[in-house]
């Protein structure tokens, strides 16, 4: 019986870790998308604007993936 209780506790802690980790990844990507959008739209350096424009599709895709995982694991 004790083994089951310990295992359940580990699973709960693991699930909590997973939720917090994925939430942090999603929030980090949200912030990155905002930052890169700002630079792409109003940056003074043409080189950095171009870099930001090129990176945005990848960042948005990563954000969509993180949000999908977040929805799945609750």
N, CA, C and O atoms as a Tripos MOL2 file, in Angstrom:
@<TRIPOS>MOLECULE
protein
  296   295    74     0     0
PROTEIN
NO_CHARGES

@<TRIPOS>ATOM
      1 N           0.8250   -1.1920    0.0000 N.3       1 UNK1
      2 CA          0.0000    0.0000    0.0000 C.3       1 UNK1
      3 C           0.8680    1.2540    0.0000 C.2       1 UNK1
      4 O           0.5790    2.2040   -0.7270 O.2       1 UNK1
      5 N           1.9100    1.2660    0.7940 N.am      2 UNK2
      6 CA          2.7830    2.4350    0.8690 C.3       2 UNK2
      7 C           3.4130    2.7290   -0.4890 C.2       2 UNK2
      8 O           3.5570    3.8910   -0.8670 O.2       2 UNK2
      9 N           3.7880    1.6840   -1.2240 N.am      3 UNK3
     10 CA          4.3760    1.8560   -2.5460 C.3       3 UNK3
     11 C           3.4130    2.6100   -3.4680 C.2       3 UNK3
     12 O           3.8240    3.5160   -4.1930 O.2       3 UNK3
     13 N           2.1510    2.2390   -3.4360 N.am      4 UNK4
     14 CA          1.1530    2.9060   -4.2810 C.3       4 UNK4
     15 C           1.0170    4.3850   -3.9100 C.2       4 UNK4
     16 O           0.9060    5.2410   -4.7870 O.2       4 UNK4
     17 N           1.0260    4.6740   -2.6330 N.am      5 UNK5
     18 CA          0.9150    6.0630   -2.1710 C.3       5 UNK5
     19 C           2.1310    6.8790   -2.6240 C.2       5 UNK5
     20 O           1.9970    8.0070   -3.0970 O.2       5 UNK5
     21 N           3.3180    6.2850   -2.4700 N.am      6 UNK6
     22 CA          4.5330    6.9820   -2.9010 C.3       6 UNK6
     23 C           4.5400    7.1860   -4.4020 C.2       6 UNK6
     24 O           4.9190    8.2530   -4.8860 O.2       6 UNK6
     25 N           4.1260    6.1800   -5.1350 N.am      7 UNK7
     26 CA          4.0800    6.2860   -6.5920 C.3       7 UNK7
     27 C           3.0840    7.3620   -7.0160 C.2       7 UNK7
     28 O           3.3770    8.1670   -7.8990 O.2       7 UNK7
     29 N           1.9290    7.3770   -6.4010 N.am      8 UNK8
     30 CA          0.9170    8.3900   -6.7230 C.3       8 UNK8
     31 C           1.4480    9.7810   -6.4210 C.2       8 UNK8
     32 O           1.2230   10.7140   -7.1920 O.2       8 UNK8
     33 N           2.1530    9.9280   -5.3020 N.am      9 UNK9
     34 CA          2.7340   11.2290   -4.9550 C.3       9 UNK9
     35 C           3.7500   11.6770   -5.9840 C.2       9 UNK9
     36 O           3.7710   12.8450   -6.3730 O.2       9 UNK9
     37 N           4.5870   10.7610   -6.4260 N.am     10 UNK10
     38 CA          5.5820   11.1010   -7.4600 C.3      10 UNK10
     39 C           4.8950   11.5120   -8.7620 C.2      10 UNK10
     40 O           5.3100   12.4640   -9.4220 O.2      10 UNK10
     41 N           3.8580   10.7940   -9.1150 N.am     11 UNK11
     42 CA          3.1410   11.1240  -10.3450 C.3      11 UNK11
     43 C           2.4890   12.5010  -10.2530 C.2      11 UNK11
     44 O           2.5040   13.2700  -11.2150 O.2      11 UNK11
     45 N           1.9180   12.8040   -9.0860 N.am     12 UNK12
     46 CA          1.2990   14.1240   -8.9210 C.3      12 UNK12
     47 C           2.3530   15.2250   -9.0210 C.2      12 UNK12
     48 O           2.1350   16.2420   -9.6790 O.2      12 UNK12
     49 N           3.4890   15.0200   -8.3680 N.am     13 UNK13
     50 CA          4.5550   16.0200   -8.4280 C.3      13 UNK13
     51 C           5.0970   16.1400   -9.8440 C.2      13 UNK13
     52 O           5.4080   17.2370  -10.3060 O.2      13 UNK13
     53 N           5.2090   15.0020  -10.5320 N.am     14 UNK14
     54 CA          5.6790   15.0190  -11.9130 C.3      14 UNK14
     55 C           4.7140   15.7630  -12.8200 C.2      14 UNK14
     56 O           5.1330   16.5270  -13.6900 O.2      14 UNK14
     57 N           3.4320   15.5420  -12.6160 N.am     15 UNK15
     58 CA          2.4180   16.2330  -13.4120 C.3      15 UNK15
     59 C           2.4550   17.7320  -13.1350 C.2      15 UNK15
     60 O           2.3080   18.5380  -14.0530 O.2      15 UNK15
     61 N           2.6490   18.1060  -11.8760 N.am     16 UNK16
     62 CA          2.7450   19.5220  -11.5190 C.3      16 UNK16
     63 C           3.9620   20.1530  -12.1870 C.2      16 UNK16
     64 O           3.8810   21.2520  -12.7370 O.2      16 UNK16
     65 N           5.0840   19.4500  -12.1340 N.am     17 UNK17
     66 CA          6.2880   19.9430  -12.8050 C.3      17 UNK17
     67 C           6.0240   20.1390  -14.2940 C.2      17 UNK17
     68 O           6.3770   21.1730  -14.8610 O.2      17 UNK17
     69 N           5.4040   19.1480  -14.9250 N.am     18 UNK18
     70 CA          5.1230   19.2430  -16.3590 C.3      18 UNK18
     71 C           4.2490   20.4500  -16.6790 C.2      18 UNK18
     72 O           4.5190   21.1830  -17.6300 O.2      18 UNK18
     73 N           3.2100   20.6530  -15.8900 N.am     19 UNK19
     74 CA          2.3190   21.8000  -16.1360 C.3      19 UNK19
     75 C           3.0700   23.1160  -15.9850 C.2      19 UNK19
     76 O           2.9300   24.0170  -16.8110 O.2      19 UNK19
     77 N           3.8670   23.2210  -14.9250 N.am     20 UNK20
     78 CA          4.6110   24.4650  -14.7080 C.3      20 UNK20
     79 C           5.6550   24.6850  -15.7940 C.2      20 UNK20
     80 O           5.8420   25.8100  -16.2580 O.2      20 UNK20
     81 N           6.3300   23.6270  -16.2000 N.am     21 UNK21
     82 CA          7.3480   23.7480  -17.2410 C.3      21 UNK21
     83 C           6.7220   24.2030  -18.5590 C.2      21 UNK21
     84 O           7.2100   25.1370  -19.1950 O.2      21 UNK21
     85 N           5.6500   23.5430  -18.9600 N.am     22 UNK22
     86 CA          4.9990   23.8860  -20.2320 C.3      22 UNK22
     87 C           4.4080   25.2870  -20.1580 C.2      22 UNK22
     88 O           4.4630   26.0320  -21.1370 O.2      22 UNK22
     89 N           3.8470   25.6520  -19.0220 N.am     23 UNK23
     90 CA          3.3190   27.0060  -18.8650 C.3      23 UNK23
     91 C           4.4390   28.0380  -19.0220 C.2      23 UNK23
     92 O           4.2530   29.0660  -19.6740 O.2      23 UNK23
     93 N           5.5810   27.7660  -18.4340 N.am     24 UNK24
     94 CA          6.7250   28.6690  -18.5710 C.3      24 UNK24
     95 C           7.2080   28.7710  -20.0060 C.2      24 UNK24
     96 O           7.5730   29.8510  -20.4700 O.2      24 UNK24
     97 N           7.2080   27.6490  -20.7080 N.am     25 UNK25
     98 CA          7.6150   27.6690  -22.1100 C.3      25 UNK25
     99 C           6.6330   28.4980  -22.9480 C.2      25 UNK25
    100 O           7.0440   29.2870  -23.7990 O.2      25 UNK25
    101 N           5.3460   28.3110  -22.7010 N.am     26 UNK26
    102 CA          4.3390   29.0670  -23.4500 C.3      26 UNK26
    103 C           4.4680   30.5660  -23.1580 C.2      26 UNK26
    104 O           4.4410   31.3850  -24.0770 O.2      26 UNK26
    105 N           4.6070   30.9190  -21.8840 N.am     27 UNK27
    106 CA          4.7410   32.3380  -21.5350 C.3      27 UNK27
    107 C           6.0190   32.9300  -22.1170 C.2      27 UNK27
    108 O           6.0230   34.0750  -22.5700 O.2      27 UNK27
    109 N           7.0840   32.1710  -22.1070 N.am     28 UNK28
    110 CA          8.3390   32.6460  -22.6920 C.3      28 UNK28
    111 C           8.2210   32.8760  -24.1880 C.2      28 UNK28
    112 O           8.7540   33.8530  -24.7140 O.2      28 UNK28
    113 N           7.5300   31.9880  -24.8670 N.am     29 UNK29
    114 CA          7.3440   32.1690  -26.3080 C.3      29 UNK29
    115 C           6.3930   33.3310  -26.6040 C.2      29 UNK29
    116 O           6.5710   34.0360  -27.5980 O.2      29 UNK29
    117 N           5.3950   33.5340  -25.7570 N.am     30 UNK30
    118 CA          4.5150   34.6980  -25.9320 C.3      30 UNK30
    119 C           5.3370   35.9830  -25.8440 C.2      30 UNK30
    120 O           5.1750   36.8850  -26.6650 O.2      30 UNK30
    121 N           6.2050   36.0620  -24.8640 N.am     31 UNK31
    122 CA          7.0430   37.2480  -24.6940 C.3      31 UNK31
    123 C           7.9940   37.4150  -25.8710 C.2      31 UNK31
    124 O           8.2050   38.5310  -26.3470 O.2      31 UNK31
    125 N           8.5680   36.3160  -26.3390 N.am     32 UNK32
    126 CA          9.4910   36.3830  -27.4760 C.3      32 UNK32
    127 C           8.7730   36.8530  -28.7330 C.2      32 UNK32
    128 O           9.3120   37.6590  -29.4910 O.2      32 UNK32
    129 N           7.5640   36.3550  -28.9570 N.am     33 UNK33
    130 CA          6.8020   36.7790  -30.1400 C.3      33 UNK33
    131 C           6.5150   38.2740  -30.0570 C.2      33 UNK33
    132 O           6.6680   38.9840  -31.0510 O.2      33 UNK33
    133 N           6.1040   38.7620  -28.8940 N.am     34 UNK34
    134 CA          5.8460   40.2030  -28.7490 C.3      34 UNK34
    135 C           7.1020   41.0150  -29.0230 C.2      34 UNK34
    136 O           7.0470   42.0280  -29.7200 O.2      34 UNK34
    137 N           8.2210   40.5820  -28.4870 N.am     35 UNK35
    138 CA          9.4860   41.2860  -28.6800 C.3      35 UNK35
    139 C           9.8900   41.3050  -30.1520 C.2      35 UNK35
    140 O          10.2620   42.3530  -30.6820 O.2      35 UNK35
    141 N           9.8180   40.1720  -30.8010 N.am     36 UNK36
    142 CA         10.2220   40.0950  -32.2020 C.3      36 UNK36
    143 C           9.2410   40.8350  -33.1050 C.2      36 UNK36
    144 O           9.6530   41.4200  -34.1060 O.2      36 UNK36
    145 N           7.9490   40.8210  -32.7720 N.am     37 UNK37
    146 CA          6.9790   41.6030  -33.5430 C.3      37 UNK37
    147 C           7.2930   43.0860  -33.4370 C.2      37 UNK37
    148 O           7.2460   43.8130  -34.4300 O.2      37 UNK37
    149 N           7.6080   43.5230  -32.2440 N.am     38 UNK38
    150 CA          7.9470   44.9290  -32.0280 C.3      38 UNK38
    151 C           9.1760   45.3170  -32.8550 C.2      38 UNK38
    152 O           9.1930   46.3700  -33.4930 O.2      38 UNK38
    153 N          10.1800   44.4840  -32.8400 N.am     39 UNK39
    154 CA         11.4000   44.7760  -33.6000 C.3      39 UNK39
    155 C          11.1330   44.7290  -35.0990 C.2      39 UNK39
    156 O          11.6350   45.5720  -35.8420 O.2      39 UNK39
    157 N          10.3510   43.7530  -35.5510 N.am     40 UNK40
    158 CA         10.0580   43.6170  -36.9810 C.3      40 UNK40
    159 C           9.2670   44.8160  -37.4960 C.2      40 UNK40
    160 O           9.4330   45.2240  -38.6450 O.2      40 UNK40
    161 N           8.4090   45.3790  -36.6510 N.am     41 UNK41
    162 CA          7.5510   46.4750  -37.0890 C.3      41 UNK41
    163 C           8.1920   47.8450  -36.8870 C.2      41 UNK41
    164 O           7.9530   48.7610  -37.6730 O.2      41 UNK41
    165 N           8.9950   47.9900  -35.8550 N.am     42 UNK42
    166 CA          9.4630   49.3370  -35.5590 C.3      42 UNK42
    167 C          10.9380   49.4630  -35.2600 C.2      42 UNK42
    168 O          11.3940   50.4990  -34.7760 O.2      42 UNK42
    169 N          11.6930   48.4040  -35.5490 N.am     43 UNK43
    170 CA         13.1210   48.4730  -35.2600 C.3      43 UNK43
    171 C          13.8410   49.4460  -36.1760 C.2      43 UNK43
    172 O          13.4430   49.6530  -37.3220 O.2      43 UNK43
    173 N          14.8850   50.0280  -35.6630 N.am     44 UNK44
    174 CA         15.6410   51.0110  -36.4620 C.3      44 UNK44
    175 C          16.6520   50.3580  -37.3900 C.2      44 UNK44
    176 O          16.9940   50.9190  -38.4310 O.2      44 UNK44
    177 N          17.1270   49.1920  -37.0250 N.am     45 UNK45
    178 CA         18.1340   48.5190  -37.8420 C.3      45 UNK45
    179 C          17.4720   47.6090  -38.8760 C.2      45 UNK45
    180 O          16.7420   46.6880  -38.5100 O.2      45 UNK45
    181 N          17.7200   47.8560  -40.1560 N.am     46 UNK46
    182 CA         17.1410   46.9820  -41.1870 C.3      46 UNK46
    183 C          17.5740   45.5190  -41.0210 C.2      46 UNK46
    184 O          16.7870   44.6040  -41.2630 O.2      46 UNK46
    185 N          18.8100   45.3090  -40.6140 N.am     47 UNK47
    186 CA         19.3030   43.9490  -40.4280 C.3      47 UNK47
    187 C          18.5360   43.2310  -39.3150 C.2      47 UNK47
    188 O          18.1540   42.0710  -39.4710 O.2      47 UNK47
    189 N          18.3100   43.9220  -38.1880 N.am     48 UNK48
    190 CA         17.5650   43.3140  -37.0840 C.3      48 UNK48
    191 C          16.0880   43.1370  -37.4300 C.2      48 UNK48
    192 O          15.4760   42.1430  -37.0410 O.2      48 UNK48
    193 N          15.5180   44.0870  -38.1520 N.am     49 UNK49
    194 CA         14.1240   43.9320  -38.5920 C.3      49 UNK49
    195 C          13.9920   42.6780  -39.4500 C.2      49 UNK49
    196 O          13.0650   41.8890  -39.2690 O.2      49 UNK49
    197 N          14.9180   42.4990  -40.3770 N.am     50 UNK50
    198 CA         14.8920   41.3350  -41.2620 C.3      50 UNK50
    199 C          15.0400   40.0400  -40.4560 C.2      50 UNK50
    200 O          14.3320   39.0630  -40.7010 O.2      50 UNK50
    201 N          15.9640   40.0460  -39.4980 N.am     51 UNK51
    202 CA         16.1570   38.8700  -38.6480 C.3      51 UNK51
    203 C          14.8850   38.5510  -37.8760 C.2      51 UNK51
    204 O          14.4640   37.3950  -37.8210 O.2      51 UNK51
    205 N          14.2720   39.5640  -37.2840 N.am     52 UNK52
    206 CA         13.0500   39.3660  -36.4990 C.3      52 UNK52
    207 C          11.9190   38.8380  -37.3800 C.2      52 UNK52
    208 O          11.1840   37.9360  -36.9770 O.2      52 UNK52
    209 N          11.7810   39.3990  -38.5780 N.am     53 UNK53
    210 CA         10.7350   38.9350  -39.4990 C.3      53 UNK53
    211 C          10.9340   37.4660  -39.8540 C.2      53 UNK53
    212 O           9.9680   36.7090  -39.9500 O.2      53 UNK53
    213 N          12.1780   37.0690  -40.0460 N.am     54 UNK54
    214 CA         12.4600   35.6780  -40.3930 C.3      54 UNK54
    215 C          12.2490   34.7190  -39.2370 C.2      54 UNK54
    216 O          11.8770   33.5640  -39.4440 O.2      54 UNK54
    217 N          12.4830   35.1890  -38.0260 N.am     55 UNK55
    218 CA         12.3530   34.3200  -36.8510 C.3      55 UNK55
    219 C          10.9070   34.1850  -36.3810 C.2      55 UNK55
    220 O          10.5610   33.1970  -35.7330 O.2      55 UNK55
    221 N          10.0710   35.1490  -36.6960 N.am     56 UNK56
    222 CA          8.6940   35.1330  -36.1820 C.3      56 UNK56
    223 C           7.9050   33.8720  -36.5560 C.2      56 UNK56
    224 O           7.2330   33.3220  -35.6830 O.2      56 UNK56
    225 N           7.9470   33.3920  -37.7790 N.am     57 UNK57
    226 CA          7.1760   32.1720  -38.0800 C.3      57 UNK57
    227 C           7.5900   30.9800  -37.2180 C.2      57 UNK57
    228 O           6.7480   30.1780  -36.8160 O.2      57 UNK57
    229 N           8.8640   30.8690  -36.9400 N.am     58 UNK58
    230 CA          9.3500   29.7680  -36.1090 C.3      58 UNK58
    231 C           8.8820   29.9540  -34.6700 C.2      58 UNK58
    232 O           8.4070   29.0050  -34.0450 O.2      58 UNK58
    233 N           9.0130   31.1660  -34.1400 N.am     59 UNK59
    234 CA          8.5660   31.4400  -32.7750 C.3      59 UNK59
    235 C           7.0720   31.2100  -32.6240 C.2      59 UNK59
    236 O           6.6240   30.6550  -31.6210 O.2      59 UNK59
    237 N           6.3040   31.6330  -33.6110 N.am     60 UNK60
    238 CA          4.8520   31.4290  -33.5550 C.3      60 UNK60
    239 C           4.5010   29.9470  -33.5990 C.2      60 UNK60
    240 O           3.5870   29.5030  -32.9050 O.2      60 UNK60
    241 N           5.2210   29.1860  -34.4070 N.am     61 UNK61
    242 CA          4.9780   27.7380  -34.4630 C.3      61 UNK61
    243 C           5.2990   27.1000  -33.1130 C.2      61 UNK61
    244 O           4.5360   26.2650  -32.6270 O.2      61 UNK61
    245 N           6.4190   27.4850  -32.5070 N.am     62 UNK62
    246 CA          6.7760   26.9480  -31.2000 C.3      62 UNK62
    247 C           5.7190   27.3270  -30.1620 C.2      62 UNK62
    248 O           5.3650   26.5160  -29.3060 O.2      62 UNK62
    249 N           5.2220   28.5500  -30.2400 N.am     63 UNK63
    250 CA          4.1730   28.9860  -29.3130 C.3      63 UNK63
    251 C           2.9120   28.1420  -29.4970 C.2      63 UNK63
    252 O           2.3050   27.7110  -28.5160 O.2      63 UNK63
    253 N           2.5210   27.9070  -30.7320 N.am     64 UNK64
    254 CA          1.3340   27.0660  -30.9780 C.3      64 UNK64
    255 C           1.5200   25.6670  -30.3950 C.2      64 UNK64
    256 O           0.5910   25.1070  -29.8130 O.2      64 UNK64
    257 N           2.7000   25.1120  -30.5480 N.am     65 UNK65
    258 CA          2.9770   23.7770  -30.0040 C.3      65 UNK65
    259 C           2.9010   23.7960  -28.4750 C.2      65 UNK65
    260 O           2.2970   22.9100  -27.8700 O.2      65 UNK65
    261 N           3.5110   24.8010  -27.8570 N.am     66 UNK66
    262 CA          3.4990   24.8970  -26.3970 C.3      66 UNK66
    263 C           2.0690   25.0770  -25.8850 C.2      66 UNK66
    264 O           1.6920   24.4940  -24.8690 O.2      66 UNK66
    265 N           1.2810   25.8790  -26.5860 N.am     67 UNK67
    266 CA         -0.1140   26.0770  -26.1730 C.3      67 UNK67
    267 C          -0.9220   24.7980  -26.3260 C.2      67 UNK67
    268 O          -1.7740   24.4990  -25.4890 O.2      67 UNK67
    269 N          -0.6650   24.0460  -27.3800 N.am     68 UNK68
    270 CA         -1.3750   22.7790  -27.5820 C.3      68 UNK68
    271 C          -1.0370   21.7930  -26.4670 C.2      68 UNK68
    272 O          -1.9200   21.1070  -25.9510 O.2      68 UNK68
    273 N           0.2250   21.7240  -26.1020 N.am     69 UNK69
    274 CA          0.6250   20.8340  -25.0110 C.3      69 UNK69
    275 C          -0.0060   21.3020  -23.6990 C.2      69 UNK69
    276 O          -0.4800   20.4910  -22.9040 O.2      69 UNK69
    277 N          -0.0040   22.6160  -23.4840 N.am     70 UNK70
    278 CA         -0.5880   23.1710  -22.2600 C.3      70 UNK70
    279 C          -2.0610   22.8050  -22.1520 C.2      70 UNK70
    280 O          -2.5410   22.4570  -21.0730 O.2      70 UNK70
    281 N          -2.7740   22.8830  -23.2620 N.am     71 UNK71
    282 CA         -4.2060   22.5150  -23.2500 C.3      71 UNK71
    283 C          -4.3780   21.0160  -22.9570 C.2      71 UNK71
    284 O          -5.2940   20.6130  -22.2400 O.2      71 UNK71
    285 N          -3.4760   20.2000  -23.5280 N.am     72 UNK72
    286 CA         -3.5860   18.7550  -23.3550 C.3      72 UNK72
    287 C          -3.3340   18.3070  -21.9220 C.2      72 UNK72
    288 O          -4.0200   17.4170  -21.4200 O.2      72 UNK72
    289 N          -2.3680   18.9100  -21.2690 N.am     73 UNK73
    290 CA         -2.0220   18.4350  -19.9240 C.3      73 UNK73
    291 C          -2.7340   19.2160  -18.8240 C.2      73 UNK73
    292 O          -2.6550   18.8650  -17.6470 O.2      73 UNK73
    293 N          -3.4250   20.2740  -19.2200 N.am     74 UNK74
    294 CA         -4.2260   21.0120  -18.2480 C.3      74 UNK74
    295 C          -3.4070   21.8760  -17.3970 C.2      74 UNK74
    296 O          -3.9360   22.5650  -16.5250 O.2      74 UNK74
@<TRIPOS>BOND
     1     1     2 1
     2     2     3 1
     3     3     4 2
     4     3     5 am
     5     5     6 1
     6     6     7 1
     7     7     8 2
     8     7     9 am
     9     9    10 1
    10    10    11 1
    11    11    12 2
    12    11    13 am
    13    13    14 1
    14    14    15 1
    15    15    16 2
    16    15    17 am
    17    17    18 1
    18    18    19 1
    19    19    20 2
    20    19    21 am
    21    21    22 1
    22    22    23 1
    23    23    24 2
    24    23    25 am
    25    25    26 1
    26    26    27 1
    27    27    28 2
    28    27    29 am
    29    29    30 1
    30    30    31 1
    31    31    32 2
    32    31    33 am
    33    33    34 1
    34    34    35 1
    35    35    36 2
    36    35    37 am
    37    37    38 1
    38    38    39 1
    39    39    40 2
    40    39    41 am
    41    41    42 1
    42    42    43 1
    43    43    44 2
    44    43    45 am
    45    45    46 1
    46    46    47 1
    47    47    48 2
    48    47    49 am
    49    49    50 1
    50    50    51 1
    51    51    52 2
    52    51    53 am
    53    53    54 1
    54    54    55 1
    55    55    56 2
    56    55    57 am
    57    57    58 1
    58    58    59 1
    59    59    60 2
    60    59    61 am
    61    61    62 1
    62    62    63 1
    63    63    64 2
    64    63    65 am
    65    65    66 1
    66    66    67 1
    67    67    68 2
    68    67    69 am
    69    69    70 1
    70    70    71 1
    71    71    72 2
    72    71    73 am
    73    73    74 1
    74    74    75 1
    75    75    76 2
    76    75    77 am
    77    77    78 1
    78    78    79 1
    79    79    80 2
    80    79    81 am
    81    81    82 1
    82    82    83 1
    83    83    84 2
    84    83    85 am
    85    85    86 1
    86    86    87 1
    87    87    88 2
    88    87    89 am
    89    89    90 1
    90    90    91 1
    91    91    92 2
    92    91    93 am
    93    93    94 1
    94    94    95 1
    95    95    96 2
    96    95    97 am
    97    97    98 1
    98    98    99 1
    99    99   100 2
   100    99   101 am
   101   101   102 1
   102   102   103 1
   103   103   104 2
   104   103   105 am
   105   105   106 1
   106   106   107 1
   107   107   108 2
   108   107   109 am
   109   109   110 1
   110   110   111 1
   111   111   112 2
   112   111   113 am
   113   113   114 1
   114   114   115 1
   115   115   116 2
   116   115   117 am
   117   117   118 1
   118   118   119 1
   119   119   120 2
   120   119   121 am
   121   121   122 1
   122   122   123 1
   123   123   124 2
   124   123   125 am
   125   125   126 1
   126   126   127 1
   127   127   128 2
   128   127   129 am
   129   129   130 1
   130   130   131 1
   131   131   132 2
   132   131   133 am
   133   133   134 1
   134   134   135 1
   135   135   136 2
   136   135   137 am
   137   137   138 1
   138   138   139 1
   139   139   140 2
   140   139   141 am
   141   141   142 1
   142   142   143 1
   143   143   144 2
   144   143   145 am
   145   145   146 1
   146   146   147 1
   147   147   148 2
   148   147   149 am
   149   149   150 1
   150   150   151 1
   151   151   152 2
   152   151   153 am
   153   153   154 1
   154   154   155 1
   155   155   156 2
   156   155   157 am
   157   157   158 1
   158   158   159 1
   159   159   160 2
   160   159   161 am
   161   161   162 1
   162   162   163 1
   163   163   164 2
   164   163   165 am
   165   165   166 1
   166   166   167 1
   167   167   168 2
   168   167   169 am
   169   169   170 1
   170   170   171 1
   171   171   172 2
   172   171   173 am
   173   173   174 1
   174   174   175 1
   175   175   176 2
   176   175   177 am
   177   177   178 1
   178   178   179 1
   179   179   180 2
   180   179   181 am
   181   181   182 1
   182   182   183 1
   183   183   184 2
   184   183   185 am
   185   185   186 1
   186   186   187 1
   187   187   188 2
   188   187   189 am
   189   189   190 1
   190   190   191 1
   191   191   192 2
   192   191   193 am
   193   193   194 1
   194   194   195 1
   195   195   196 2
   196   195   197 am
   197   197   198 1
   198   198   199 1
   199   199   200 2
   200   199   201 am
   201   201   202 1
   202   202   203 1
   203   203   204 2
   204   203   205 am
   205   205   206 1
   206   206   207 1
   207   207   208 2
   208   207   209 am
   209   209   210 1
   210   210   211 1
   211   211   212 2
   212   211   213 am
   213   213   214 1
   214   214   215 1
   215   215   216 2
   216   215   217 am
   217   217   218 1
   218   218   219 1
   219   219   220 2
   220   219   221 am
   221   221   222 1
   222   222   223 1
   223   223   224 2
   224   223   225 am
   225   225   226 1
   226   226   227 1
   227   227   228 2
   228   227   229 am
   229   229   230 1
   230   230   231 1
   231   231   232 2
   232   231   233 am
   233   233   234 1
   234   234   235 1
   235   235   236 2
   236   235   237 am
   237   237   238 1
   238   238   239 1
   239   239   240 2
   240   239   241 am
   241   241   242 1
   242   242   243 1
   243   243   244 2
   244   243   245 am
   245   245   246 1
   246   246   247 1
   247   247   248 2
   248   247   249 am
   249   249   250 1
   250   250   251 1
   251   251   252 2
   252   251   253 am
   253   253   254 1
   254   254   255 1
   255   255   256 2
   256   255   257 am
   257   257   258 1
   258   258   259 1
   259   259   260 2
   260   259   261 am
   261   261   262 1
   262   262   263 1
   263   263   264 2
   264   263   265 am
   265   265   266 1
   266   266   267 1
   267   267   268 2
   268   267   269 am
   269   269   270 1
   270   270   271 1
   271   271   272 2
   272   271   273 am
   273   273   274 1
   274   274   275 1
   275   275   276 2
   276   275   277 am
   277   277   278 1
   278   278   279 1
   279   279   280 2
   280   279   281 am
   281   281   282 1
   282   282   283 1
   283   283   284 2
   284   283   285 am
   285   285   286 1
   286   286   287 1
   287   287   288 2
   288   287   289 am
   289   289   290 1
   290   290   291 1
   291   291   292 2
   292   291   293 am
   293   293   294 1
   294   294   295 1
   295   295   296 2
@<TRIPOS>SUBSTRUCTURE
     1 UNK1         2 RESIDUE 1 A UNK
     2 UNK2         6 RESIDUE 1 A UNK
     3 UNK3        10 RESIDUE 1 A UNK
     4 UNK4        14 RESIDUE 1 A UNK
     5 UNK5        18 RESIDUE 1 A UNK
     6 UNK6        22 RESIDUE 1 A UNK
     7 UNK7        26 RESIDUE 1 A UNK
     8 UNK8        30 RESIDUE 1 A UNK
     9 UNK9        34 RESIDUE 1 A UNK
    10 UNK10       38 RESIDUE 1 A UNK
    11 UNK11       42 RESIDUE 1 A UNK
    12 UNK12       46 RESIDUE 1 A UNK
    13 UNK13       50 RESIDUE 1 A UNK
    14 UNK14       54 RESIDUE 1 A UNK
    15 UNK15       58 RESIDUE 1 A UNK
    16 UNK16       62 RESIDUE 1 A UNK
    17 UNK17       66 RESIDUE 1 A UNK
    18 UNK18       70 RESIDUE 1 A UNK
    19 UNK19       74 RESIDUE 1 A UNK
    20 UNK20       78 RESIDUE 1 A UNK
    21 UNK21       82 RESIDUE 1 A UNK
    22 UNK22       86 RESIDUE 1 A UNK
    23 UNK23       90 RESIDUE 1 A UNK
    24 UNK24       94 RESIDUE 1 A UNK
    25 UNK25       98 RESIDUE 1 A UNK
    26 UNK26      102 RESIDUE 1 A UNK
    27 UNK27      106 RESIDUE 1 A UNK
    28 UNK28      110 RESIDUE 1 A UNK
    29 UNK29      114 RESIDUE 1 A UNK
    30 UNK30      118 RESIDUE 1 A UNK
    31 UNK31      122 RESIDUE 1 A UNK
    32 UNK32      126 RESIDUE 1 A UNK
    33 UNK33      130 RESIDUE 1 A UNK
    34 UNK34      134 RESIDUE 1 A UNK
    35 UNK35      138 RESIDUE 1 A UNK
    36 UNK36      142 RESIDUE 1 A UNK
    37 UNK37      146 RESIDUE 1 A UNK
    38 UNK38      150 RESIDUE 1 A UNK
    39 UNK39      154 RESIDUE 1 A UNK
    40 UNK40      158 RESIDUE 1 A UNK
    41 UNK41      162 RESIDUE 1 A UNK
    42 UNK42      166 RESIDUE 1 A UNK
    43 UNK43      170 RESIDUE 1 A UNK
    44 UNK44      174 RESIDUE 1 A UNK
    45 UNK45      178 RESIDUE 1 A UNK
    46 UNK46      182 RESIDUE 1 A UNK
    47 UNK47      186 RESIDUE 1 A UNK
    48 UNK48      190 RESIDUE 1 A UNK
    49 UNK49      194 RESIDUE 1 A UNK
    50 UNK50      198 RESIDUE 1 A UNK
    51 UNK51      202 RESIDUE 1 A UNK
    52 UNK52      206 RESIDUE 1 A UNK
    53 UNK53      210 RESIDUE 1 A UNK
    54 UNK54      214 RESIDUE 1 A UNK
    55 UNK55      218 RESIDUE 1 A UNK
    56 UNK56      222 RESIDUE 1 A UNK
    57 UNK57      226 RESIDUE 1 A UNK
    58 UNK58      230 RESIDUE 1 A UNK
    59 UNK59      234 RESIDUE 1 A UNK
    60 UNK60      238 RESIDUE 1 A UNK
    61 UNK61      242 RESIDUE 1 A UNK
    62 UNK62      246 RESIDUE 1 A UNK
    63 UNK63      250 RESIDUE 1 A UNK
    64 UNK64      254 RESIDUE 1 A UNK
    65 UNK65      258 RESIDUE 1 A UNK
    66 UNK66      262 RESIDUE 1 A UNK
    67 UNK67      266 RESIDUE 1 A UNK
    68 UNK68      270 RESIDUE 1 A UNK
    69 UNK69      274 RESIDUE 1 A UNK
    70 UNK70      278 RESIDUE 1 A UNK
    71 UNK71      282 RESIDUE 1 A UNK
    72 UNK72      286 RESIDUE 1 A UNK
    73 UNK73      290 RESIDUE 1 A UNK
    74 UNK74      294 RESIDUE 1 A UNK
